[in-house]
């Protein structure tokens, strides 16, 4: 399958943000992919190639938020917020002259979509929420706090894959050796001859400092704004962040919400494995 085309767009505060575009520019409503907290557009490389190829033939645009991947680090770390990152998405859509899109949001990317529902609802044609919903389980947030910054520095990509498997393998029995290797190359980048996590460390520090002892606000009001939009929610079978109860409630409140389980995966599922790509392709083609 063809490689994507890289592009950088400068947002109003001067940062250059990285996107990768797969597929034909004239392939109808584009699919825009938004990654998780410390992740980047490489998380969508496999699913983007699948969706851009026959029989789907979609234009897929994956975005690395500020401070992640090849996007610029923000000299003001306090701007690493969901509203600011949602504004970046809107600005990038404007510069690409995209008035309406389907979206895939993984984890924090799905929270950004809840903000877009408040400010740019007409631009959402349909959306996939990958292991995220209006209620976040504290256990899952504490799990993320626990492993952010706690992994030892890998000596090679093979070593990085081993570290990831040791950390997350129990929750991801569906992943094989190639999957762990692919994940390592999405999460780490070689800088000055050494592997480093491919995000601004200020993002992890900010998240680790979050007080999880207080009740978290839910996003049911924002989710309700999506009542007329087709929604698919993908939940990792072993996810601690998105509960089965929340998925059931999402389907109860939203008649057009399709729920899919990613067997053998935790937070957040790889979308090209075990039939998930086929499910996404059908949903996005409706």
HULINDA-V863868 format. One record per residue. N is the residue number from 1. PSI is psi in whole degrees, -180 to 180 (999 if undefined). Layout:
# HULINDA-V863868
n = <N & N>
psi = <PSI & PSI>
This chain:
# HULINDA-V863868
n = <1 & 2 & 3 & 4 & 5 & 6 & 7 & 8 & 9 & 10 & 11 & 12 & 13 & 14 & 15 & 16 & 17 & 18 & 19 & 20 & 21 & 22 & 23 & 24 & 25 & 26 & 27 & 28 & 29 & 30 & 31 & 32 & 33 & 34 & 35 & 36 & 37 & 38 & 39 & 40 & 41 & 42 & 43 & 44 & 45 & 46 & 47 & 48 & 49 & 50 & 51 & 52 & 53 & 54 & 55 & 56 & 57 & 58 & 59 & 60 & 61 & 62 & 63 & 64 & 65 & 66 & 67 & 68 & 69 & 70 & 71 & 72 & 73 & 74 & 75 & 76 & 77 & 78 & 79 & 80 & 81 & 82 & 83 & 84 & 85 & 86 & 87 & 88 & 89 & 90 & 91 & 92 & 93 & 94 & 95 & 96 & 97 & 98 & 99 & 100 & 101 & 102 & 103 & 104 & 105 & 106 & 107 & 108 & 109 & 110 & 111 & 112 & 113 & 114 & 115 & 116 & 117 & 118 & 119 & 120 & 121 & 122 & 123 & 124 & 125 & 126 & 127 & 128 & 129 & 130 & 131 & 132 & 133 & 134 & 135 & 136 & 137 & 138 & 139 & 140 & 141 & 142 & 143 & 144 & 145 & 146 & 147 & 148 & 149 & 150 & 151 & 152 & 153 & 154 & 155 & 156 & 157 & 158 & 159 & 160 & 161 & 162 & 163 & 164 & 165 & 166 & 167 & 168 & 169 & 170 & 171 & 172 & 173 & 174 & 175 & 176 & 177 & 178 & 179 & 180 & 181 & 182 & 183 & 184 & 185 & 186 & 187 & 188 & 189 & 190 & 191 & 192 & 193 & 194 & 195 & 196 & 197 & 198 & 199 & 200 & 201 & 202 & 203 & 204 & 205 & 206 & 207 & 208 & 209 & 210 & 211 & 212 & 213 & 214 & 215 & 216 & 217 & 218 & 219 & 220 & 221 & 222 & 223 & 224 & 225 & 226 & 227 & 228 & 229 & 230 & 231 & 232 & 233 & 234 & 235 & 236 & 237 & 238 & 239 & 240 & 241 & 242 & 243 & 244 & 245 & 246 & 247 & 248 & 249 & 250 & 251 & 252 & 253 & 254 & 255 & 256 & 257 & 258 & 259 & 260 & 261 & 262 & 263 & 264 & 265 & 266 & 267 & 268 & 269 & 270 & 271 & 272 & 273 & 274 & 275 & 276 & 277 & 278 & 279 & 280 & 281 & 282 & 283 & 284 & 285 & 286>
psi = <149 & 148 & 157 & 171 & 126 & 144 & 145 & 136 & 137 & 127 & 168 & -29 & 11 & -6 & 141 & 123 & 142 & 137 & 157 & 131 & 124 & 145 & 179 & 136 & -23 & 28 & 30 & -158 & 121 & 161 & 121 & 128 & 128 & 120 & -179 & -171 & -57 & 15 & 175 & -175 & -19 & -20 & -23 & 7 & -47 & -48 & -33 & -43 & -39 & -47 & -28 & -19 & 167 & 144 & 1 & -48 & 47 & 154 & 122 & 128 & 114 & 137 & 136 & 118 & 162 & 137 & -1 & 148 & -134 & 1 & 150 & 144 & 144 & 124 & -13 & 89 & -20 & -11 & 0 & 75 & 158 & -44 & -41 & -43 & -32 & -40 & -37 & -42 & -45 & -44 & -39 & -39 & -43 & -46 & -28 & -1 & 44 & 113 & -21 & 138 & 158 & 149 & 146 & 120 & 117 & 123 & -114 & -33 & -35 & -32 & -37 & -38 & -32 & -36 & -41 & -31 & -32 & -36 & -26 & 45 & -39 & -18 & -10 & 114 & -44 & 168 & 151 & 124 & 111 & 101 & 46 & 149 & -169 & -14 & 128 & 130 & 131 & -36 & -42 & -39 & -39 & -35 & -44 & -44 & -38 & -40 & -14 & 119 & 0 & -12 & 145 & 156 & 126 & 152 & -17 & 171 & -33 & -40 & -40 & -41 & -39 & -40 & -45 & -42 & -41 & -35 & -43 & -1 & -36 & -31 & -11 & 58 & -16 & -15 & 139 & -178 & -43 & -35 & -43 & -38 & -44 & -40 & -40 & -37 & -20 & -29 & -26 & 153 & 144 & 121 & 120 & 41 & 1 & 150 & 136 & 148 & 135 & 57 & 161 & 124 & -20 & -28 & -46 & -41 & -41 & -43 & -40 & -27 & -6 & 138 & 110 & 14 & -16 & 152 & 140 & 140 & 146 & 173 & 30 & -35 & -40 & -40 & -36 & -27 & -19 & 13 & -32 & 6 & 135 & 132 & 134 & 131 & 126 & 123 & 128 & 133 & -36 & 19 & 139 & -7 & -38 & 117 & 155 & -33 & -40 & -40 & -42 & -42 & -36 & -44 & -33 & -40 & -22 & 108 & -23 & 21 & 122 & 127 & 133 & 137 & 132 & 97 & 138 & 20 & 157 & -138 & 123 & 146 & 146 & 129 & -3 & 1 & 151 & 47 & -5 & -38 & -40 & -42 & -44 & -41 & -43 & -44 & -43 & -18 & -10 & 999>
